[in-house]
Amino acid sequence: MEIVALHGFTGSALDWEPLQQAYGQKLHTTDFPGHGTRQGLREPAAYTLPAHLDLISQAAEGLGAFTLVGYSMGGRLALHWALQNPERVARLVLVSASPGLESPQERQNRIWGDQALAEFIHSKGLEAFYKYWYNQPYFSSLQQLPPERYNALMERRQANDPVGLALSLKHVGTGSLPSLWDRLGELKSRVDLVTGEYDPKFTTIAHRMGERLPRARLSVVEGAGHAVHLEKPEDLAQLLRN
């Protein structure tokens, strides 16, 4: 079955190369605004939720029912797309993802936090931002990748557009998107929830999601943190084969 894979915040389509190699089949991918090949976009309209969902539709163009894989931010966007196009998604694989924040106050607090992060990117630059971002506990195991893989990953991150990342946070950050918790029961396709053992926050979220999804399976990958697709691509490839 064809696979469409969606990257996370600060990532790009190239992040899926380790999984593509492990899986042995071409993945259909896209870069989201402000990331990868879509640098230099300044128009806010390019960063709206509909604009992101249109990019997913373009990546899936010509495919029948397919497997949709989304990591973190890409997982949130995958959920929105799947709910709009339920007949197209045969299987949904959410890696370290959530349906958003449930209460208006939680969302507002996160919006304020994301605004502060955006200002941090503007004022301090990408190097300082990544030093903070990737020092979060659930990213610590990512630094155990072989140096050549980790360095290549961070070089790609440094090539991102700071203004684009700030706009991405503003328009499709966790606080900005509507909560989908109450809509999880609408998903009739099989849903695989994948987290890393070093990411207890998202593992707890996945357990809660599983209680509301009609057809869900949770897989906690040993030896991985938040970025399961980068840290343990062979494990994720095996899950996709099953």
Secondary structure as UniProt FT lines:
FT   STRAND          3..6
FT   TURN            9..10
FT   HELIX           13..16
FT   HELIX           17..23
FT   STRAND          28..30
FT   TURN            33..34
FT   TURN            36..37
FT   HELIX           44..47
FT   HELIX           49..59
FT   TURN            60..62
FT   STRAND          66..71
FT   HELIX           73..84
FT   TURN            86..88
FT   STRAND          89..95
FT   HELIX           104..124
FT   HELIX           126..133
FT   TURN            134..135
FT   HELIX           137..144
FT   HELIX           147..158
FT   HELIX           162..172
FT   TURN            174..176
FT   HELIX           181..186
FT   STRAND          190..196
FT   TURN            197..198
FT   HELIX           200..212
FT   STRAND          216..221
FT   TURN            222..223
FT   HELIX           228..231
FT   HELIX           233..241
//
